[in-house]
Amino acid sequence: MSEVLTVEQACELLGLAKVTLYGYARQGVIPCFKLGRSWKFHRESLDNWMKERTEEETQARQAKRKRKVAA
């Protein structure tokens, strides 16, 4: 089972401000869960989320560049 991170630890890992992380959590943008009143984050889920976002954004930039070159 992966390590469970606090908000502070997740912020440090992701390089985000607390207010941004809380917003992502409430909106369902980032994988997380609540334990009592506190948000918690599985490190493995955050690593996978970052990897997926990197791949998606890289593909979007490549597609944009191809459209620009074709024009």
PyMOL Python script that loads the backbone (N, CA, C, O; Angstrom):
from pymol import cmd

cmd.read_pdbstr("""\
ATOM      1  N   MET A   1       0.845  -1.178   0.000  1.00  0.00           N
ATOM      2  CA  MET A   1       0.000   0.000   0.000  1.00  0.00           C
ATOM      3  C   MET A   1       0.888   1.237   0.000  1.00  0.00           C
ATOM      4  O   MET A   1       1.943   1.259   0.634  1.00  0.00           O
ATOM      5  N   SER A   2       0.451   2.257  -0.713  1.00  0.00           N
ATOM      6  CA  SER A   2       1.274   3.455  -0.845  1.00  0.00           C
ATOM      7  C   SER A   2       1.179   4.331   0.396  1.00  0.00           C
ATOM      8  O   SER A   2       0.244   4.230   1.191  1.00  0.00           O
ATOM      9  N   GLU A   3       2.160   5.174   0.527  1.00  0.00           N
ATOM     10  CA  GLU A   3       2.237   6.118   1.638  1.00  0.00           C
ATOM     11  C   GLU A   3       1.070   7.108   1.562  1.00  0.00           C
ATOM     12  O   GLU A   3       0.721   7.571   0.476  1.00  0.00           O
ATOM     13  N   VAL A   4       0.474   7.428   2.696  1.00  0.00           N
ATOM     14  CA  VAL A   4      -0.606   8.405   2.758  1.00  0.00           C
ATOM     15  C   VAL A   4      -0.013   9.732   3.215  1.00  0.00           C
ATOM     16  O   VAL A   4       0.650   9.812   4.249  1.00  0.00           O
ATOM     17  N   LEU A   5      -0.269  10.782   2.412  1.00  0.00           N
ATOM     18  CA  LEU A   5       0.299  12.103   2.678  1.00  0.00           C
ATOM     19  C   LEU A   5      -0.734  13.050   3.263  1.00  0.00           C
ATOM     20  O   LEU A   5      -1.928  12.939   2.985  1.00  0.00           O
ATOM     21  N   THR A   6      -0.258  13.978   4.074  1.00  0.00           N
ATOM     22  CA  THR A   6      -1.089  15.071   4.577  1.00  0.00           C
ATOM     23  C   THR A   6      -1.145  16.167   3.519  1.00  0.00           C
ATOM     24  O   THR A   6      -0.462  16.090   2.498  1.00  0.00           O
ATOM     25  N   VAL A   7      -1.951  17.172   3.766  1.00  0.00           N
ATOM     26  CA  VAL A   7      -2.029  18.316   2.852  1.00  0.00           C
ATOM     27  C   VAL A   7      -0.656  18.965   2.701  1.00  0.00           C
ATOM     28  O   VAL A   7      -0.232  19.279   1.589  1.00  0.00           O
ATOM     29  N   GLU A   8       0.023  19.160   3.800  1.00  0.00           N
ATOM     30  CA  GLU A   8       1.337  19.807   3.755  1.00  0.00           C
ATOM     31  C   GLU A   8       2.330  18.997   2.924  1.00  0.00           C
ATOM     32  O   GLU A   8       3.086  19.556   2.128  1.00  0.00           O
ATOM     33  N   GLN A   9       2.323  17.682   3.115  1.00  0.00           N
ATOM     34  CA  GLN A   9       3.236  16.829   2.363  1.00  0.00           C
ATOM     35  C   GLN A   9       2.882  16.815   0.874  1.00  0.00           C
ATOM     36  O   GLN A   9       3.770  16.842   0.022  1.00  0.00           O
ATOM     37  N   ALA A  10       1.594  16.772   0.567  1.00  0.00           N
ATOM     38  CA  ALA A  10       1.162  16.785  -0.829  1.00  0.00           C
ATOM     39  C   ALA A  10       1.532  18.111  -1.491  1.00  0.00           C
ATOM     40  O   ALA A  10       1.967  18.131  -2.642  1.00  0.00           O
ATOM     41  N   CYS A  11       1.362  19.212  -0.768  1.00  0.00           N
ATOM     42  CA  CYS A  11       1.743  20.528  -1.301  1.00  0.00           C
ATOM     43  C   CYS A  11       3.225  20.564  -1.639  1.00  0.00           C
ATOM     44  O   CYS A  11       3.622  21.075  -2.687  1.00  0.00           O
ATOM     45  N   GLU A  12       4.031  20.024  -0.753  1.00  0.00           N
ATOM     46  CA  GLU A  12       5.471  20.014  -0.986  1.00  0.00           C
ATOM     47  C   GLU A  12       5.812  19.146  -2.201  1.00  0.00           C
ATOM     48  O   GLU A  12       6.623  19.540  -3.039  1.00  0.00           O
ATOM     49  N   LEU A  13       5.200  17.978  -2.293  1.00  0.00           N
ATOM     50  CA  LEU A  13       5.454  17.075  -3.415  1.00  0.00           C
ATOM     51  C   LEU A  13       5.067  17.709  -4.745  1.00  0.00           C
ATOM     52  O   LEU A  13       5.798  17.600  -5.729  1.00  0.00           O
ATOM     53  N   LEU A  14       3.911  18.371  -4.769  1.00  0.00           N
ATOM     54  CA  LEU A  14       3.375  18.922  -6.019  1.00  0.00           C
ATOM     55  C   LEU A  14       3.823  20.348  -6.296  1.00  0.00           C
ATOM     56  O   LEU A  14       3.673  20.844  -7.412  1.00  0.00           O
ATOM     57  N   GLY A  15       4.369  21.002  -5.291  1.00  0.00           N
ATOM     58  CA  GLY A  15       4.774  22.394  -5.469  1.00  0.00           C
ATOM     59  C   GLY A  15       3.581  23.321  -5.576  1.00  0.00           C
ATOM     60  O   GLY A  15       3.608  24.288  -6.337  1.00  0.00           O
ATOM     61  N   LEU A  16       2.531  23.032  -4.814  1.00  0.00           N
ATOM     62  CA  LEU A  16       1.305  23.826  -4.840  1.00  0.00           C
ATOM     63  C   LEU A  16       1.087  24.530  -3.516  1.00  0.00           C
ATOM     64  O   LEU A  16       1.557  24.079  -2.471  1.00  0.00           O
ATOM     65  N   ALA A  17       0.372  25.638  -3.571  1.00  0.00           N
ATOM     66  CA  ALA A  17      -0.064  26.306  -2.351  1.00  0.00           C
ATOM     67  C   ALA A  17      -1.233  25.522  -1.766  1.00  0.00           C
ATOM     68  O   ALA A  17      -1.953  24.836  -2.493  1.00  0.00           O
ATOM     69  N   LYS A  18      -1.418  25.624  -0.464  1.00  0.00           N
ATOM     70  CA  LYS A  18      -2.526  24.912   0.190  1.00  0.00           C
ATOM     71  C   LYS A  18      -3.872  25.271  -0.415  1.00  0.00           C
ATOM     72  O   LYS A  18      -4.706  24.394  -0.640  1.00  0.00           O
ATOM     73  N   VAL A  19      -4.090  26.548  -0.680  1.00  0.00           N
ATOM     74  CA  VAL A  19      -5.384  26.976  -1.217  1.00  0.00           C
ATOM     75  C   VAL A  19      -5.654  26.318  -2.573  1.00  0.00           C
ATOM     76  O   VAL A  19      -6.793  25.953  -2.864  1.00  0.00           O
ATOM     77  N   THR A  20      -4.640  26.165  -3.386  1.00  0.00           N
ATOM     78  CA  THR A  20      -4.783  25.516  -4.689  1.00  0.00           C
ATOM     79  C   THR A  20      -5.092  24.035  -4.509  1.00  0.00           C
ATOM     80  O   THR A  20      -5.978  23.497  -5.172  1.00  0.00           O
ATOM     81  N   LEU A  21      -4.369  23.383  -3.619  1.00  0.00           N
ATOM     82  CA  LEU A  21      -4.593  21.961  -3.378  1.00  0.00           C
ATOM     83  C   LEU A  21      -5.997  21.706  -2.829  1.00  0.00           C
ATOM     84  O   LEU A  21      -6.669  20.768  -3.255  1.00  0.00           O
ATOM     85  N   TYR A  22      -6.438  22.536  -1.889  1.00  0.00           N
ATOM     86  CA  TYR A  22      -7.794  22.390  -1.355  1.00  0.00           C
ATOM     87  C   TYR A  22      -8.838  22.560  -2.464  1.00  0.00           C
ATOM     88  O   TYR A  22      -9.822  21.822  -2.511  1.00  0.00           O
ATOM     89  N   GLY A  23      -8.624  23.517  -3.338  1.00  0.00           N
ATOM     90  CA  GLY A  23      -9.542  23.722  -4.461  1.00  0.00           C
ATOM     91  C   GLY A  23      -9.593  22.511  -5.370  1.00  0.00           C
ATOM     92  O   GLY A  23     -10.674  22.069  -5.758  1.00  0.00           O
ATOM     93  N   TYR A  24      -8.437  21.972  -5.713  1.00  0.00           N
ATOM     94  CA  TYR A  24      -8.374  20.768  -6.544  1.00  0.00           C
ATOM     95  C   TYR A  24      -9.092  19.607  -5.859  1.00  0.00           C
ATOM     96  O   TYR A  24      -9.810  18.846  -6.508  1.00  0.00           O
ATOM     97  N   ALA A  25      -8.899  19.474  -4.554  1.00  0.00           N
ATOM     98  CA  ALA A  25      -9.528  18.379  -3.811  1.00  0.00           C
ATOM     99  C   ALA A  25     -11.048  18.518  -3.839  1.00  0.00           C
ATOM    100  O   ALA A  25     -11.752  17.550  -4.129  1.00  0.00           O
ATOM    101  N   ARG A  26     -11.557  19.705  -3.545  1.00  0.00           N
ATOM    102  CA  ARG A  26     -13.008  19.932  -3.520  1.00  0.00           C
ATOM    103  C   ARG A  26     -13.632  19.726  -4.894  1.00  0.00           C
ATOM    104  O   ARG A  26     -14.753  19.227  -4.994  1.00  0.00           O
ATOM    105  N   GLN A  27     -12.920  20.106  -5.956  1.00  0.00           N
ATOM    106  CA  GLN A  27     -13.441  19.994  -7.318  1.00  0.00           C
ATOM    107  C   GLN A  27     -13.275  18.597  -7.900  1.00  0.00           C
ATOM    108  O   GLN A  27     -13.804  18.311  -8.974  1.00  0.00           O
ATOM    109  N   GLY A  28     -12.554  17.730  -7.214  1.00  0.00           N
ATOM    110  CA  GLY A  28     -12.325  16.384  -7.726  1.00  0.00           C
ATOM    111  C   GLY A  28     -11.276  16.324  -8.819  1.00  0.00           C
ATOM    112  O   GLY A  28     -11.219  15.354  -9.574  1.00  0.00           O
ATOM    113  N   VAL A  29     -10.447  17.349  -8.909  1.00  0.00           N
ATOM    114  CA  VAL A  29      -9.400  17.405  -9.943  1.00  0.00           C
ATOM    115  C   VAL A  29      -8.257  16.459  -9.608  1.00  0.00           C
ATOM    116  O   VAL A  29      -7.641  15.874 -10.499  1.00  0.00           O
ATOM    117  N   ILE A  30      -7.979  16.314  -8.328  1.00  0.00           N
ATOM    118  CA  ILE A  30      -6.825  15.550  -7.872  1.00  0.00           C
ATOM    119  C   ILE A  30      -7.304  14.341  -7.056  1.00  0.00           C
ATOM    120  O   ILE A  30      -8.289  14.452  -6.327  1.00  0.00           O
ATOM    121  N   PRO A  31      -6.631  13.199  -7.164  1.00  0.00           N
ATOM    122  CA  PRO A  31      -7.073  12.024  -6.403  1.00  0.00           C
ATOM    123  C   PRO A  31      -6.789  12.197  -4.907  1.00  0.00           C
ATOM    124  O   PRO A  31      -5.649  12.418  -4.499  1.00  0.00           O
ATOM    125  N   CYS A  32      -7.844  12.093  -4.107  1.00  0.00           N
ATOM    126  CA  CYS A  32      -7.706  12.264  -2.668  1.00  0.00           C
ATOM    127  C   CYS A  32      -8.938  11.702  -1.966  1.00  0.00           C
ATOM    128  O   CYS A  32      -9.897  11.271  -2.607  1.00  0.00           O
ATOM    129  N   PHE A  33      -8.891  11.717  -0.661  1.00  0.00           N
ATOM    130  CA  PHE A  33     -10.034  11.281   0.137  1.00  0.00           C
ATOM    131  C   PHE A  33     -10.004  12.035   1.459  1.00  0.00           C
ATOM    132  O   PHE A  33      -8.981  12.604   1.841  1.00  0.00           O
ATOM    133  N   LYS A  34     -11.128  12.031   2.144  1.00  0.00           N
ATOM    134  CA  LYS A  34     -11.197  12.662   3.452  1.00  0.00           C
ATOM    135  C   LYS A  34     -11.185  11.588   4.528  1.00  0.00           C
ATOM    136  O   LYS A  34     -11.847  10.557   4.407  1.00  0.00           O
ATOM    137  N   LEU A  35     -10.440  11.841   5.552  1.00  0.00           N
ATOM    138  CA  LEU A  35     -10.394  10.996   6.729  1.00  0.00           C
ATOM    139  C   LEU A  35     -10.765  11.912   7.889  1.00  0.00           C
ATOM    140  O   LEU A  35      -9.952  12.708   8.360  1.00  0.00           O
ATOM    141  N   GLY A  36     -11.999  11.783   8.333  1.00  0.00           N
ATOM    142  CA  GLY A  36     -12.515  12.750   9.294  1.00  0.00           C
ATOM    143  C   GLY A  36     -12.697  14.074   8.578  1.00  0.00           C
ATOM    144  O   GLY A  36     -13.400  14.140   7.570  1.00  0.00           O
ATOM    145  N   ARG A  37     -12.083  15.114   9.074  1.00  0.00           N
ATOM    146  CA  ARG A  37     -12.173  16.437   8.450  1.00  0.00           C
ATOM    147  C   ARG A  37     -10.946  16.779   7.612  1.00  0.00           C
ATOM    148  O   ARG A  37     -10.858  17.874   7.056  1.00  0.00           O
ATOM    149  N   SER A  38     -10.004  15.849   7.520  1.00  0.00           N
ATOM    150  CA  SER A  38      -8.734  16.120   6.845  1.00  0.00           C
ATOM    151  C   SER A  38      -8.651  15.429   5.496  1.00  0.00           C
ATOM    152  O   SER A  38      -9.043  14.271   5.351  1.00  0.00           O
ATOM    153  N   TRP A  39      -8.132  16.159   4.504  1.00  0.00           N
ATOM    154  CA  TRP A  39      -7.860  15.573   3.191  1.00  0.00           C
ATOM    155  C   TRP A  39      -6.588  14.748   3.290  1.00  0.00           C
ATOM    156  O   TRP A  39      -5.629  15.145   3.952  1.00  0.00           O
ATOM    157  N   LYS A  40      -6.587  13.599   2.628  1.00  0.00           N
ATOM    158  CA  LYS A  40      -5.417  12.721   2.577  1.00  0.00           C
ATOM    159  C   LYS A  40      -5.167  12.337   1.132  1.00  0.00           C
ATOM    160  O   LYS A  40      -6.083  12.342   0.310  1.00  0.00           O
ATOM    161  N   PHE A  41      -3.921  12.003   0.827  1.00  0.00           N
ATOM    162  CA  PHE A  41      -3.493  11.738  -0.540  1.00  0.00           C
ATOM    163  C   PHE A  41      -2.582  10.519  -0.562  1.00  0.00           C
ATOM    164  O   PHE A  41      -1.608  10.465   0.188  1.00  0.00           O
ATOM    165  N   HIS A  42      -2.882   9.542  -1.407  1.00  0.00           N
ATOM    166  CA  HIS A  42      -1.971   8.415  -1.600  1.00  0.00           C
ATOM    167  C   HIS A  42      -0.858   8.893  -2.523  1.00  0.00           C
ATOM    168  O   HIS A  42      -1.117   9.395  -3.617  1.00  0.00           O
ATOM    169  N   ARG A  43       0.359   8.736  -2.082  1.00  0.00           N
ATOM    170  CA  ARG A  43       1.500   9.198  -2.888  1.00  0.00           C
ATOM    171  C   ARG A  43       1.493   8.549  -4.271  1.00  0.00           C
ATOM    172  O   ARG A  43       1.742   9.222  -5.271  1.00  0.00           O
ATOM    173  N   GLU A  44       1.212   7.264  -4.333  1.00  0.00           N
ATOM    174  CA  GLU A  44       1.201   6.559  -5.618  1.00  0.00           C
ATOM    175  C   GLU A  44       0.151   7.158  -6.554  1.00  0.00           C
ATOM    176  O   GLU A  44       0.401   7.293  -7.752  1.00  0.00           O
ATOM    177  N   SER A  45      -1.007   7.514  -6.029  1.00  0.00           N
ATOM    178  CA  SER A  45      -2.059   8.136  -6.848  1.00  0.00           C
ATOM    179  C   SER A  45      -1.607   9.491  -7.374  1.00  0.00           C
ATOM    180  O   SER A  45      -1.872   9.832  -8.527  1.00  0.00           O
ATOM    181  N   LEU A  46      -0.926  10.266  -6.533  1.00  0.00           N
ATOM    182  CA  LEU A  46      -0.424  11.571  -6.978  1.00  0.00           C
ATOM    183  C   LEU A  46       0.653  11.400  -8.048  1.00  0.00           C
ATOM    184  O   LEU A  46       0.681  12.140  -9.031  1.00  0.00           O
ATOM    185  N   ASP A  47       1.541  10.420  -7.853  1.00  0.00           N
ATOM    186  CA  ASP A  47       2.574  10.156  -8.862  1.00  0.00           C
ATOM    187  C   ASP A  47       1.936   9.782 -10.200  1.00  0.00           C
ATOM    188  O   ASP A  47       2.351  10.273 -11.250  1.00  0.00           O
ATOM    189  N   ASN A  48       0.926   8.912 -10.158  1.00  0.00           N
ATOM    190  CA  ASN A  48       0.228   8.513 -11.390  1.00  0.00           C
ATOM    191  C   ASN A  48      -0.502   9.695 -12.014  1.00  0.00           C
ATOM    192  O   ASN A  48      -0.499   9.850 -13.235  1.00  0.00           O
ATOM    193  N   TRP A  49      -1.126  10.528 -11.189  1.00  0.00           N
ATOM    194  CA  TRP A  49      -1.859  11.701 -11.675  1.00  0.00           C
ATOM    195  C   TRP A  49      -0.897  12.654 -12.389  1.00  0.00           C
ATOM    196  O   TRP A  49      -1.216  13.170 -13.460  1.00  0.00           O
ATOM    197  N   MET A  50       0.275  12.887 -11.799  1.00  0.00           N
ATOM    198  CA  MET A  50       1.253  13.773 -12.433  1.00  0.00           C
ATOM    199  C   MET A  50       1.753  13.182 -13.750  1.00  0.00           C
ATOM    200  O   MET A  50       1.924  13.902 -14.734  1.00  0.00           O
ATOM    201  N   LYS A  51       1.984  11.878 -13.765  1.00  0.00           N
ATOM    202  CA  LYS A  51       2.456  11.213 -14.982  1.00  0.00           C
ATOM    203  C   LYS A  51       1.404  11.325 -16.097  1.00  0.00           C
ATOM    204  O   LYS A  51       1.750  11.612 -17.243  1.00  0.00           O
ATOM    205  N   GLU A  52       0.132  11.100 -15.769  1.00  0.00           N
ATOM    206  CA  GLU A  52      -0.945  11.210 -16.757  1.00  0.00           C
ATOM    207  C   GLU A  52      -1.063  12.627 -17.289  1.00  0.00           C
ATOM    208  O   GLU A  52      -1.203  12.827 -18.496  1.00  0.00           O
ATOM    209  N   ARG A  53      -1.009  13.616 -16.400  1.00  0.00           N
ATOM    210  CA  ARG A  53      -1.096  15.024 -16.833  1.00  0.00           C
ATOM    211  C   ARG A  53       0.070  15.381 -17.738  1.00  0.00           C
ATOM    212  O   ARG A  53      -0.106  16.088 -18.731  1.00  0.00           O
ATOM    213  N   THR A  54       1.248  14.904 -17.408  1.00  0.00           N
ATOM    214  CA  THR A  54       2.426  15.181 -18.230  1.00  0.00           C
ATOM    215  C   THR A  54       2.230  14.623 -19.635  1.00  0.00           C
ATOM    216  O   THR A  54       2.502  15.305 -20.623  1.00  0.00           O
ATOM    217  N   GLU A  55       1.756  13.382 -19.721  1.00  0.00           N
ATOM    218  CA  GLU A  55       1.542  12.754 -21.030  1.00  0.00           C
ATOM    219  C   GLU A  55       0.464  13.489 -21.816  1.00  0.00           C
ATOM    220  O   GLU A  55       0.639  13.746 -23.007  1.00  0.00           O
ATOM    221  N   GLU A  56      -0.651  13.832 -21.165  1.00  0.00           N
ATOM    222  CA  GLU A  56      -1.744  14.534 -21.840  1.00  0.00           C
ATOM    223  C   GLU A  56      -1.294  15.897 -22.359  1.00  0.00           C
ATOM    224  O   GLU A  56      -1.575  16.255 -23.502  1.00  0.00           O
ATOM    225  N   GLU A  57      -0.604  16.644 -21.525  1.00  0.00           N
ATOM    226  CA  GLU A  57      -0.179  17.988 -21.926  1.00  0.00           C
ATOM    227  C   GLU A  57       0.897  17.944 -22.998  1.00  0.00           C
ATOM    228  O   GLU A  57       0.931  18.803 -23.879  1.00  0.00           O
ATOM    229  N   THR A  58       1.777  16.952 -22.932  1.00  0.00           N
ATOM    230  CA  THR A  58       2.805  16.800 -23.965  1.00  0.00           C
ATOM    231  C   THR A  58       2.158  16.487 -25.304  1.00  0.00           C
ATOM    232  O   THR A  58       2.538  17.062 -26.324  1.00  0.00           O
ATOM    233  N   GLN A  59       1.182  15.579 -25.314  1.00  0.00           N
ATOM    234  CA  GLN A  59       0.484  15.239 -26.546  1.00  0.00           C
ATOM    235  C   GLN A  59      -0.270  16.441 -27.101  1.00  0.00           C
ATOM    236  O   GLN A  59      -0.293  16.645 -28.315  1.00  0.00           O
ATOM    237  N   ALA A  60      -0.883  17.234 -26.239  1.00  0.00           N
ATOM    238  CA  ALA A  60      -1.608  18.425 -26.687  1.00  0.00           C
ATOM    239  C   ALA A  60      -0.649  19.431 -27.326  1.00  0.00           C
ATOM    240  O   ALA A  60      -0.974  20.028 -28.353  1.00  0.00           O
ATOM    241  N   ARG A  61       0.527  19.621 -26.727  1.00  0.00           N
ATOM    242  CA  ARG A  61       1.508  20.553 -27.301  1.00  0.00           C
ATOM    243  C   ARG A  61       2.017  20.050 -28.641  1.00  0.00           C
ATOM    244  O   ARG A  61       2.204  20.838 -29.569  1.00  0.00           O
ATOM    245  N   GLN A  62       2.242  18.746 -28.753  1.00  0.00           N
ATOM    246  CA  GLN A  62       2.712  18.174 -30.010  1.00  0.00           C
ATOM    247  C   GLN A  62       1.660  18.324 -31.106  1.00  0.00           C
ATOM    248  O   GLN A  62       1.992  18.656 -32.244  1.00  0.00           O
ATOM    249  N   ALA A  63       0.405  18.083 -30.771  1.00  0.00           N
ATOM    250  CA  ALA A  63      -0.678  18.230 -31.748  1.00  0.00           C
ATOM    251  C   ALA A  63      -0.793  19.680 -32.193  1.00  0.00           C
ATOM    252  O   ALA A  63      -1.013  19.943 -33.375  1.00  0.00           O
ATOM    253  N   LYS A  64      -0.651  20.615 -31.280  1.00  0.00           N
ATOM    254  CA  LYS A  64      -0.721  22.032 -31.597  1.00  0.00           C
ATOM    255  C   LYS A  64       0.419  22.418 -32.528  1.00  0.00           C
ATOM    256  O   LYS A  64       0.224  23.166 -33.487  1.00  0.00           O
ATOM    257  N   ARG A  65       1.609  21.904 -32.237  1.00  0.00           N
ATOM    258  CA  ARG A  65       2.770  22.204 -33.090  1.00  0.00           C
ATOM    259  C   ARG A  65       2.568  21.644 -34.484  1.00  0.00           C
ATOM    260  O   ARG A  65       2.908  22.306 -35.464  1.00  0.00           O
ATOM    261  N   LYS A  66       2.017  20.429 -34.601  1.00  0.00           N
ATOM    262  CA  LYS A  66       1.779  19.817 -35.912  1.00  0.00           C
ATOM    263  C   LYS A  66       0.771  20.624 -36.711  1.00  0.00           C
ATOM    264  O   LYS A  66       0.936  20.809 -37.917  1.00  0.00           O
ATOM    265  N   ARG A  67      -0.290  21.112 -36.036  1.00  0.00           N
ATOM    266  CA  ARG A  67      -1.294  21.931 -36.736  1.00  0.00           C
ATOM    267  C   ARG A  67      -0.674  23.236 -37.213  1.00  0.00           C
ATOM    268  O   ARG A  67      -1.005  23.730 -38.291  1.00  0.00           O
ATOM    269  N   LYS A  68       0.218  23.791 -36.414  1.00  0.00           N
ATOM    270  CA  LYS A  68       0.865  25.044 -36.772  1.00  0.00           C
ATOM    271  C   LYS A  68       1.766  24.857 -37.989  1.00  0.00           C
ATOM    272  O   LYS A  68       1.777  25.697 -38.890  1.00  0.00           O
ATOM    273  N   VAL A  69       2.523  23.759 -38.020  1.00  0.00           N
ATOM    274  CA  VAL A  69       3.424  23.464 -39.124  1.00  0.00           C
ATOM    275  C   VAL A  69       2.638  23.184 -40.395  1.00  0.00           C
ATOM    276  O   VAL A  69       3.060  23.587 -41.479  1.00  0.00           O
ATOM    277  N   ALA A  70       1.505  22.501 -40.284  1.00  0.00           N
ATOM    278  CA  ALA A  70       0.675  22.153 -41.453  1.00  0.00           C
ATOM    279  C   ALA A  70      -0.018  23.383 -42.053  1.00  0.00           C
ATOM    280  O   ALA A  70      -0.371  23.384 -43.232  1.00  0.00           O
ATOM    281  N   ALA A  71      -0.206  24.404 -41.258  1.00  0.00           N
ATOM    282  CA  ALA A  71      -0.935  25.598 -41.739  1.00  0.00           C
ATOM    283  C   ALA A  71      -0.120  26.478 -42.656  1.00  0.00           C
ATOM    284  O   ALA A  71      -0.612  27.504 -43.125  1.00  0.00           O
TER     285      ALA A  71
END
""", "prot")
cmd.dss("prot")
cmd.show_as("cartoon", "prot")
cmd.util.cbc("prot")
cmd.orient("prot")
